[in-house]
Amino acid sequence: MWDVATNTPNANPFADTYRKYLAAGWTSPLALPTGKKFPPPSGFTGRGARVPTEADFEAWGADGTRTNIALHLDDGIIGLDVDDYGDKPGAATLADLEAELGALPQTWKSTARPETVGGISYFRVPLGLEYVGGLPGIEIVQAKHRYAVAPPSVHPNGSTYEWTHTGTGEVTLEPPQVSELPELPPRWVA
């Protein structure tokens, strides 16, 4: 997964980590092209997405052109994708929402830009709800909508995605347990 001696990612983040994601409760890891965010495997994202099988995982892991890993989220999990770079207003939108709705609970976020507020913060939510697609600088990653690139994928800019805990600052490439993600507060859900 990560070569500590050279501080570089190994060749195939998907093949090296999809089983760890499954063990942590993420049911739909997907393979993406090497160093890219798109395209995901056809039929495995959005409404009516198929859940990958072991045969899918093995085929994707053996394909040397599809080495990044992404997560299609299950119903009951969302990601708040805050874009805080260039002219993206995600940090300001997030600050306004927290002033109005209260602070978000500490959670795990995936990011390739650890120096910013940006990244995708994950929360458990009630089943069967659909959320707005997004707000200025923030997209809501959810089962009906899209997927999220996950650590230890390589971003198109060459950086490596990592998990960062928003409260402790802990950084890891190991996936968090879905069962340990905090619940999104009711005011945020509403």
FENMOJO-V151940 format. One record per residue. N is the residue number from 1. PSI is psi in radians with two decimals (* if undefined). OMEGA is omega in whole degrees, 0 to 359 (none if undefined). NEAR is the number of other ideal C-beta (glycine too) atoms within 10 Angstrom. Layout:
# FENMOJO-V151940
((N:PSI:OMEGA:NEAR) (N:PSI:OMEGA:NEAR))
This chain:
# FENMOJO-V151940
((1:-0.94:182:15) (2:2.22:179:19) (3:1.76:185:10) (4:-0.61:182:7) (5:-0.68:182:6) (6:-0.04:181:8) (7:0.79:179:8) (8:2.70:178:11) (9:2.61:172:20) (10:3.04:191:14) (11:-0.48:188:11) (12:1.44:180:21) (13:-0.65:180:26) (14:-0.98:183:24) (15:-0.59:182:21) (16:-0.37:190:18) (17:-0.22:187:24) (18:-0.62:179:26) (19:-0.60:177:13) (20:-0.68:177:15) (21:-0.77:178:23) (22:-0.79:180:16) (23:-0.48:180:10) (24:0.01:176:16) (25:0.05:177:15) (26:1.91:191:22) (27:-0.29:186:14) (28:1.08:171:21) (29:2.49:181:25) (30:2.66:177:26) (31:2.40:177:28) (32:2.81:177:25) (33:2.62:181:14) (34:2.17:176:17) (35:0.30:182:13) (36:2.91:178:16) (37:-0.12:188:16) (38:2.59:2:11) (39:2.67:173:10) (40:2.92:174:21) (41:2.40:182:20) (42:2.33:175:7) (43:0.01:185:10) (44:0.18:177:19) (45:2.88:177:21) (46:-2.97:179:13) (47:2.42:178:8) (48:0.32:181:8) (49:2.42:174:19) (50:2.59:174:13) (51:2.23:182:10) (52:2.60:177:21) (53:2.97:177:9) (54:-0.65:178:10) (55:-0.69:176:8) (56:-0.84:181:18) (57:-0.80:181:19) (58:-0.73:179:12) (59:-0.79:179:14) (60:-0.70:181:23) (61:-0.48:180:19) (62:-0.27:182:11) (63:1.86:183:16) (64:-0.13:178:10) (65:-0.13:182:10) (66:1.50:186:22) (67:-0.29:175:24) (68:2.78:181:26) (69:2.46:178:29) (70:2.88:179:23) (71:2.13:167:23) (72:2.10:188:25) (73:2.49:175:25) (74:2.75:168:17) (75:2.35:182:14) (76:-0.01:176:16) (77:2.38:171:21) (78:2.82:173:25) (79:2.29:174:25) (80:1.86:184:24) (81:1.75:183:21) (82:2.06:176:23) (83:2.00:184:22) (84:1.08:177:20) (85:2.76:184:13) (86:-2.28:180:5) (87:0.30:181:6) (88:2.25:185:16) (89:0.38:186:15) (90:-0.73:181:23) (91:-0.74:180:17) (92:-0.72:178:13) (93:-0.77:179:18) (94:-0.76:179:20) (95:-0.74:178:11) (96:-0.76:179:13) (97:-0.72:179:17) (98:-0.60:177:12) (99:-0.62:182:9) (100:-0.71:190:9) (101:-0.13:184:14) (102:2.78:182:12) (103:2.53:174:9) (104:2.60:175:17) (105:2.70:176:15) (106:2.38:184:12) (107:-3.04:175:21) (108:2.41:173:23) (109:2.57:174:22) (110:2.40:183:23) (111:2.62:171:24) (112:0.03:179:20) (113:1.24:186:15) (114:-0.29:181:15) (115:-0.05:181:8) (116:3.01:174:15) (117:-0.38:187:18) (118:2.92:181:22) (119:-3.12:179:26) (120:1.99:178:22) (121:2.33:188:26) (122:2.47:181:24) (123:2.65:169:20) (124:2.51:181:17) (125:2.86:177:19) (126:2.55:179:11) (127:2.62:171:9) (128:0.05:180:7) (129:2.65:173:12) (130:2.54:185:13) (131:2.77:176:17) (132:2.65:180:10) (133:-0.60:180:13) (134:3.05:179:16) (135:3.02:181:16) (136:1.97:178:11) (137:0.07:179:19) (138:2.24:172:21) (139:2.60:177:20) (140:1.90:178:18) (141:2.17:183:22) (142:2.89:187:21) (143:-0.70:184:20) (144:-0.28:197:15) (145:-1.10:190:20) (146:-2.83:182:18) (147:3.00:180:24) (148:2.31:173:21) (149:2.43:187:24) (150:2.75:175:27) (151:2.55:3:25) (152:0.74:179:23) (153:2.76:177:28) (154:2.14:180:20) (155:2.67:176:16) (156:-0.44:178:12) (157:-0.03:178:8) (158:-0.23:179:8) (159:2.87:181:13) (160:2.34:175:17) (161:2.54:178:25) (162:2.82:173:20) (163:2.30:177:20) (164:2.30:176:19) (165:2.19:186:14) (166:-0.29:179:16) (167:-0.86:185:11) (168:-0.33:184:8) (169:0.02:179:8) (170:2.42:179:10) (171:2.35:180:12) (172:2.83:171:14) (173:-0.09:179:19) (174:2.35:181:15) (175:2.47:175:24) (176:2.72:175:19) (177:2.24:178:12) (178:-0.69:182:18) (179:-0.32:181:8) (180:-0.04:176:11) (181:2.48:179:21) (182:2.77:175:16) (183:2.44:174:13) (184:2.27:182:21) (185:2.58:183:14) (186:-0.67:180:10) (187:-0.61:177:10) (188:-0.72:179:19) (189:-0.79:181:14) (190:*:none:7))
